[in-house]
Amino acid sequence: PGPAFESARRGVEEQIRELWWFLSNELKALKSDVGNAAKNRPQDALVHSLENNVEDLLKLSTDRFRVLQRHVKRLKEDSDQKGWREQEALELSSLVQRRLDYLQNPMNCRTAKKLVCTLSKACGYGCQLHHLVYCLIMAYSSQRTLILRSQGWRYSKKGWESLFLPLSRTCNETNTQNIVHWRDSGNENDQEVLLPIIDAMKPRVPQLPLSVPVDLFESLKKFHGDPPAWWIGQMIFFLTRYQPDTDKFITENQIKIGFHTDTPIVGVHIRRTDKVGSEAAFHSVDEYMVEVEDWFQNHDVERYPLAAVPRRVYVASDDPEVFKVLQRSYPAYEVIGSPDISKTAALNTRYSHSSVMGVIFDIHNLARTDFLVCTFSSQVCRAAYEAMQSVNVDASNRFKSLDDIYYYGGQNGHKRRAVFPHHSANDGKHSESSPLRGEIDFVPGDLIGIAGNHWNGYSVGTNDRSGHKGLFPTYKTEEVVQVADFPIYPEVPR
Ligand code: GDP
């Protein structure tokens, strides 16, 4: 199938999801309203029958949507009989990895231009991994070999290379005394340049996330639904090639806890402790498990008439309590994960070697599940989603975030484009909580800076043209993927 077919097929997938989120949320809200009315008017037969009707409507439409999704999935499988998606994905991934290998192993390390990054950011592993991803993207875009200085790293004093392969076989050190700071322009002749953290980067170069290289985009958009996450996943793939001991740790512990992917497994990441209240809201185990069970039910309908699959869930958390809750409240589930590992993830024990091994293990496994339920406000969850893109052809639909949409900390703007016009009663003048939903207006072609998706059919954002901020129906808009010029590495054959 041509690119037009693929883009239409993705459109159908997205529209079904949006329609389902909208309808199921409206029905749940209606159910709760009618339920309250029934409580207040116990004698009112009409209200009681309405309550039952809404309940049935929700159940019946859920089943209809599952069957619809099964058909859409078939459409994807049937249009991929020769495995062209996998072929295209393998070729593009191989090209990026070979370019990184070329960049990181210059012929002459002494004269090679270099970009220096440190691992001194005072934050968790996911945040530091993302810092390195940004460094590698900037190295790739400025054609400088990335030199990583990570001695004394808070997670492992011997540095990044004690866990992962060095970024180069030939060139891991600077060789001048004169390492200059990254400047807006005019760095071209400096041999060794120190990169600031992403938030301090000025001006904001167009190559920063969520941009993808223009020369890869034509191929990428054919097989992948979230090109920026794929591109970042490729960087993670290169950066986190395990040392033999790390590899051994992962394999041994997978055997110990019974992690395998022979039968379906859903991954759940539950971020608690220091994050809750400061950077994210609390979400109960039940909220995650509703999404897990929903995935399994969809999966069973997809496979029908084959038997329903056993329920298995991989759990990662910095709060060991969640294992107890899961074991107590979900006896139908096989719960896989390690409370010992999550103990080392709690804030008071976090910055240690065992803690970093734990989070590497959790991200590795989460990335290999069939579906990921987590909060994108957490860098651990986003890193798992990104890594997931490098172990699958296209895992852009294999997640449910309970809070944010996918983003990259310090990213350039993320936009959607209006496809259909939208007229609300009060263009952005109402607060989000108002009954009119505080919707914004737009005309086709308007760009909307997107701040979030409420996962109920509505997103929130600011119309670039009018400056008005508010909710808007997501289905009337489409994703804009930013592309930027990057070097094309002609020395590396395609
Ligand atoms: P964020 O704070 O969730 O955005 O992500 P960071 O990675 O920047 O910091 C959180 C840190 O807490 C991680 O790097 C881990 O050290 C620890 N952590 C959080 N969640 C988990 C988890 O599910 N498993 C493990 N092993 N560690 C976790």
Boltz pocket constraint, residues with backbone or C-beta under 6 A from the ligand:
constraints:
  - pocket:
      binder: B
      contacts: [[A, 123], [A, 124], [A, 125], [A, 126], [A, 127], [A, 128], [A, 269], [A, 270], [A, 271], [A, 275], [A, 316], [A, 317], [A, 318], [A, 341], [A, 342], [A, 344], [A, 345], [A, 346], [A, 350], [A, 355], [A, 356], [A, 358], [A, 359], [A, 360], [A, 362], [A, 377], [A, 378], [A, 379], [A, 380], [A, 381]]
      max_distance: 6.0
